[in-house]
Amino acid sequence: MKPLLEINNLSTHYHLEQGLLRAVENVSFQIAKGETLGVVGESGCGKSVTARSIMRLLPPRIGRIAEGEILFNGVDVARLDPRGTEMRDIRGGQIGMIFQEPMTSLNPVHTIGAQIVEAIRTHSDLSKAEAMEKAVMLLDRVGINQPEQRARQYPHAFSGGMRQRAMIAMALSSDPALLIADEPTTAVDVTVEAQILDLIAELKAERDMSVMLITHDLNVVGEVADRLIVMYLGRVMETTTAAKVFDAPAHPYTKGLLESLPAIGRRSRLKPIKGSVPGPHERPPGCPFAPRCDKAMAICQTQPPTFRIDDDTSAACWLYDDEVRHDG
């Protein structure tokens, strides 16, 4: 069975005054129908740029897809006109997106209901009254009490968790096949975070929907994802399953992320990754993680290919090259 989404060697560049920024480089992954893929990494690693590339929401004149394919249901959206009818039908219709900060994504001068109605009518032939009825139903489904009253309110009247629920309702308004959730729990406390993650999992199961969950927190991925990719400085470091990543991380960067995570009952001290993420225009040669890696070798000055470790796991690391291991 063909994957719902297939990314092949995607590179996205930003043309800035300071020079060319290679935000995403040669990224490849797949998402199957009904699967949740976690995309993990520190801030600035290219997670959100990857999502915006899929949605064709890069800033005009600055951001562009330099190369690669983004195959959604067999259609290469990287070749479509971002403002064309075909892309608009996919964006918000077949692919829904929950943005990182709902307060800046919601329009403060329009009611929550009006914004959901607009999203519904953009991708359907429903009347305004029918769309409002569906909007109220969606607000109710995502757990907002008194949805008819809340639909008439403005974003400032909603708490952070409620705004995020409203964004989920909007993203689901056209029954998408794929939901992209970009750090959906960043601005909420841990209790609300658990509720939002549970809600996304419930909606995925109800609708047989695929989910691309972007997060900096491996613990979040472990709770809800089937598989995950780990990104660093615009590249995929590791692809594995959520079940394996905690017991057998393949890439030194993934291992470093796990060792720096606080955990209940943990006896060993947290071990931060040495150094810091280089600036966007300071990408090191070869493996981007090499300057911070305890296992770095001379060959790491050359960019490693992706090595298949087993049926579920691959890593872009010279440690898995047979000749390098033999010489070492």
C-alpha positions in Angstrom: 0.0 0.0 0.0 1.3 3.4 -1.0 1.9 5.9 1.9 -0.5 8.8 2.3 2.5 11.2 2.4 5.9 10.5 1.0 8.8 13.1 1.3 11.8 12.4 -0.9 15.0 14.4 -0.4 13.2 17.6 0.5 15.4 20.7 0.7 13.9 24.1 1.7 16.0 27.2 1.6 15.5 30.8 2.9 17.1 33.7 1.0 17.9 36.2 3.7 20.0 39.4 3.8 22.6 37.5 5.8 22.8 34.9 3.0 21.3 31.5 2.1 19.8 29.6 5.0 19.5 25.9 4.3 16.6 25.3 6.7 15.8 21.7 5.6 18.3 19.5 3.8 17.6 16.2 2.0 14.8 15.2 4.4 12.9 11.9 3.6 10.1 10.2 5.4 6.7 8.6 4.9 3.4 8.6 6.8 1.0 5.7 6.2 -2.8 6.0 6.3 -3.9 6.0 10.0 -0.4 6.4 11.3 1.0 8.9 13.8 4.5 10.1 13.0 6.4 12.1 15.6 8.9 14.7 14.4 11.3 15.5 17.2 14.2 18.0 17.6 15.3 21.2 19.3 14.1 24.6 18.2 15.5 25.6 14.8 16.0 22.1 13.6 13.6 22.4 10.7 10.5 20.7 12.0 8.1 23.6 11.4 9.8 24.5 8.1 9.1 20.9 6.9 5.5 21.2 7.9 5.1 24.6 6.1 6.8 23.2 3.0 4.2 20.4 2.9 1.4 23.0 3.3 3.2 25.4 0.8 3.1 28.2 3.4 6.6 29.4 3.0 7.1 33.2 3.1 6.9 34.5 -0.5 10.1 35.7 -2.1 12.2 34.4 0.8 11.4 30.7 1.3 11.4 28.1 -1.5 11.6 24.4 -2.0 15.0 24.0 -3.6 14.6 20.3 -4.5 12.8 17.1 -3.6 9.2 15.6 -3.8 6.3 16.0 -1.4 3.9 13.3 -2.6 0.4 13.5 -1.0 -1.9 10.8 -2.4 0.4 10.5 -5.3 0.3 14.3 -6.1 3.6 16.2 -5.9 2.5 19.3 -4.0 6.1 20.7 -4.3 5.3 21.3 -8.0 1.9 23.0 -7.4 1.3 26.7 -7.4 1.0 27.6 -3.7 -1.9 30.0 -4.6 -3.5 27.7 -7.1 -6.9 26.0 -6.8 -5.4 22.5 -6.5 -3.1 23.5 -3.6 -5.9 25.4 -1.9 -8.1 22.2 -2.1 -5.3 20.2 -0.4 -4.3 22.9 2.2 -7.0 23.0 4.8 -9.1 20.5 2.9 -7.2 17.2 2.7 -4.5 18.3 5.1 -5.4 20.2 8.2 -2.8 22.0 10.4 -2.8 23.1 14.1 -0.3 25.9 14.4 2.1 26.4 17.3 0.7 29.5 18.8 -3.1 29.7 18.6 -3.3 33.3 19.8 -1.4 34.5 16.7 -3.1 32.1 14.4 -6.7 33.1 15.4 -8.0 36.5 14.1 -8.7 38.7 17.2 -11.4 40.7 15.4 -13.6 37.7 14.3 -15.5 35.3 16.5 -14.3 31.8 16.9 -17.5 30.5 15.2 -17.0 32.9 12.2 -13.5 31.7 11.7 -14.5 28.0 11.8 -17.4 28.8 9.4 -15.0 30.4 7.0 -12.8 27.3 7.0 -15.8 25.0 6.5 -17.2 27.0 3.6 -13.9 27.3 1.8 -13.9 23.6 1.2 -17.7 22.8 1.0 -21.0 23.9 -0.4 -22.7 24.3 3.0 -24.8 27.4 3.6 -23.7 29.8 6.4 -26.3 28.4 8.7 -25.3 24.8 8.0 -21.6 25.7 8.4 -22.3 27.3 11.8 -24.2 24.2 12.9 -21.2 22.1 12.0 -18.8 24.6 13.7 -20.8 24.3 17.0 -20.7 20.5 16.6 -17.0 20.6 16.2 -16.5 22.8 19.2 -18.6 20.4 21.2 -16.5 17.4 19.9 -13.2 19.0 21.0 -14.5 19.5 24.5 -15.5 23.1 24.7 -18.5 23.6 27.0 -21.5 25.6 25.9 -20.3 25.5 22.3 -23.2 27.7 20.9 -22.3 30.5 23.3 -18.6 30.0 22.8 -18.9 30.2 19.0 -20.1 33.8 19.4 -17.0 34.8 21.5 -13.7 36.2 20.4 -10.3 34.5 20.9 -9.3 36.8 23.8 -12.2 35.2 25.9 -10.7 31.8 25.5 -8.0 30.3 27.7 -4.8 28.9 26.1 -6.2 25.4 26.2 -9.5 26.4 24.8 -7.9 28.3 21.9 -5.9 25.2 21.0 -9.1 23.2 21.0 -10.7 25.8 18.7 -7.7 25.4 16.4 -8.1 21.6 16.4 -11.8 22.1 15.5 -10.9 24.4 12.6 -8.2 22.0 11.4 -10.8 19.2 11.4 -13.5 21.2 9.7 -13.0 19.6 6.3 -12.4 16.0 7.5 -8.7 15.9 6.5 -6.9 12.7 5.7 -3.8 14.1 7.4 -3.5 16.4 10.5 -0.3 18.3 11.1 0.1 19.4 14.7 2.9 21.8 15.2 3.9 21.8 18.9 0.2 21.7 19.9 0.9 21.8 23.6 3.6 24.4 23.8 1.6 27.2 25.5 -0.4 25.0 28.0 0.3 23.4 31.4 0.9 19.7 31.8 -2.7 18.8 32.6 -4.1 20.5 29.5 -1.2 19.0 27.5 -2.4 15.5 28.4 -6.0 16.4 27.5 -4.9 17.8 24.1 -2.8 14.8 23.3 -5.6 12.4 24.3 -8.1 14.4 22.2 -5.8 14.2 19.1 -5.4 10.4 19.6 -9.2 10.0 20.0 -9.9 12.0 16.8 -7.3 10.1 14.9 -8.9 6.8 15.8 -12.5 8.1 15.1 -11.6 9.4 11.7 -8.9 6.9 10.6 -6.8 9.9 10.2 -3.0 10.2 9.8 -1.2 12.6 12.2 2.2 14.3 11.9 3.0 15.5 15.5 5.8 18.0 15.7 7.4 18.4 19.2 10.7 19.0 21.0 9.7 16.5 23.7 10.4 12.8 23.2 8.1 11.9 26.1 5.2 13.3 24.1 6.1 11.2 21.1 6.4 8.1 23.3 2.8 8.5 24.4 1.1 9.0 21.1 3.3 8.2 18.1 3.8 5.0 16.1 7.0 6.0 14.5 9.3 9.1 14.7 12.0 11.0 13.0 14.6 12.9 14.9 15.9 16.1 13.2 18.9 18.3 13.9 20.0 21.4 11.9 17.6 20.6 9.1 18.5 16.9 8.6 17.0 13.7 9.7 19.4 12.0 12.2 17.3 8.9 13.0 14.1 7.2 11.9 12.7 4.6 14.3 9.6 3.4 16.2 8.3 5.0 19.4 8.6 1.6 21.1 12.3 1.3 20.3 13.6 4.8 20.8 13.7 4.7 24.6 15.4 1.3 24.9 17.7 1.5 21.9 18.4 5.0 20.5 20.5 4.6 17.4 22.0 8.1 16.8 24.2 9.8 19.4 21.9 12.9 19.2 18.8 10.8 20.0 20.7 9.3 23.0 21.7 12.8 24.1 18.1 14.0 24.0 17.0 11.1 26.1 19.8 11.5 28.7 18.8 15.2 29.1 15.1 14.4 29.8 13.8 14.5 33.4 11.9 11.3 34.3 9.9 10.2 37.4 12.0 7.7 39.3 15.2 8.5 37.5 18.2 7.9 39.7 21.0 9.1 37.4 21.8 12.8 37.0 20.6 14.5 33.8 23.3 14.8 31.2 23.0 17.8 29.0 24.3 17.7 25.4 27.6 19.6 25.4 27.8 22.8 23.5 24.9 24.5 21.8 23.1 24.4 18.5 25.1 26.4 15.9 23.5 29.5 14.5 21.5 29.1 11.2 24.5 30.4 9.1 27.1 28.4 11.1 26.3 24.9 9.9 29.5 22.7 10.4 30.8 20.6 7.5 29.9 17.0 7.4 27.6 15.6 10.1 25.9 18.7 11.7 26.0 17.1 15.2 29.7 16.2 15.1 30.9 19.3 17.1 28.7 18.2 20.0 29.1 14.5 19.7 31.2 12.4 22.2 31.7 9.8 19.5 32.8 12.1 16.7 35.6 10.8 14.4 37.6 12.4 11.6 35.3 10.9 9.0 32.4 12.9 10.6 33.7 15.9 8.7 32.0 14.2 5.8 28.2 14.0 5.7 27.2 10.4 6.4 24.6 8.6 4.4 21.6 7.0 6.1 22.4 3.5 7.2 19.6 0.9 7.6 20.0 -0.7 11.1 17.0 -3.0 11.1 13.5 -3.1 9.6 12.3 -0.2 11.8 15.4 1.9 12.3 17.9 3.9 10.3 20.4 6.5 11.3 22.7 9.1 9.5 25.8 8.2 11.5 29.2 6.8 10.5 29.1 4.5 13.5 27.0 2.2 11.4 29.4 2.0 8.5 31.0 -1.5 8.5 34.4 -0.2 7.4 34.5 2.6 10.0 33.6 0.1 12.8 36.2 -2.4 11.6 38.9 0.3 11.5 37.9 1.6 14.9 
